[in-house]
Amino acid sequence: MTRAYFRHVRSSVAVLLLASSVQLAAQTPGTAADSLKAELLQQRTSLALADSVGDLHTSFEARMQLVPLVRRAESMVLLKQAAAIADSLDRPDLGAMVHRLLAKRYASTGDPAAAYVEALVVDSLDRIRELREMDRTSDEHAMMLDRLIAEQDSLAQAGLDRERRLAEAMVHVQHNADRWMMAALVAMGLGLVIVLGLFYRMGRTSRKLRTTIAGLRAEVDALRPVSNRRRKTETQYDEAPSIPDSAQIKAPPTPVHEAMKPVVEGMFRKGAPERLATLRQARERGDLEKVLRVVHSLKPQLVNFDEARFASLCARLTAPGASADHAQWSADLDALDAGVSALLRTH
């Protein structure tokens, strides 16, 4: 920035000098003198105004523009003032420019000692400017390096944060996996226990079924000889010759009933509770057909136990349209329920 400003001031001064010389050469002596006076008046006015308001930059530029327009003695004074202003502005580049012009002026007036001193000042100011440029460049490099370090630290911190989040996510996933694995193991254990329980119940049910089937087979095997003997006896009675009524002798009761009675009682004890429960459930549901089927299944055994009590009762219940008389129907069913319960208690 200082170099650009220096070049701008130097080019402005050169253009001003060139324009002044061209105007002076092209105009008549009278016109050139009037124009120079007007230019001097304008520049002095600008200089006075800048000095009054304390505008050092404008004061410096106004003095540098007055230097080629005034006489040598005044130009030296203006240059020294400009050098002082450049020093106040802490602008070694502007000061070097002014002292370089002073060195040329001293050299042209035959004062080499003063020109040498000014050259030394120019060299010192150039070194100061170069050192400042170096310092500015170093500061810029340092700022850039700090920015790069900060960006690197930010990237490193972001990487650490990302790794931390990944680690936390992995721990969370592992925890969930362990929890699901534990839940799966518990579910498998419960399933195994349930399967074992089902197998155990199926075994018990199978054993009960086998026991029941074996009992029923034993009962059937026990009934088979009695039934065969009864059919044989009935056949013998059917084939026997008729005997006159006077000669007929009343035969004693057949022992067949007595032989079958234990079997019938055993079958009644096993099947009656379930049938009684079925009868009650069918009554609660109002299932007429189911009630009639249960009554028909119980009738043979009940008549065998107490024909006088249960024959008429079962006949009323199984008669067509018996359920139409709801009161009598319910009373008969209650009587049947009570009778079956009494038989189960006594047998």
QUIMO-V926217 format. One record per helix or strand of 3 or more residues. SS is the DSSP state (2 for helix, 1 for strand). FROM is the first residue (numbers start at 0). TO is the last residue. If there is no record, write none. Layout:
<<SS,FROM,TO> <SS,FROM,TO>>
This chain:
<<2,1,25> <2,28,52> <2,55,66> <2,71,87> <2,91,107> <2,111,238> <2,255,284> <2,287,304> <2,306,317> <2,321,323> <2,325,345>>
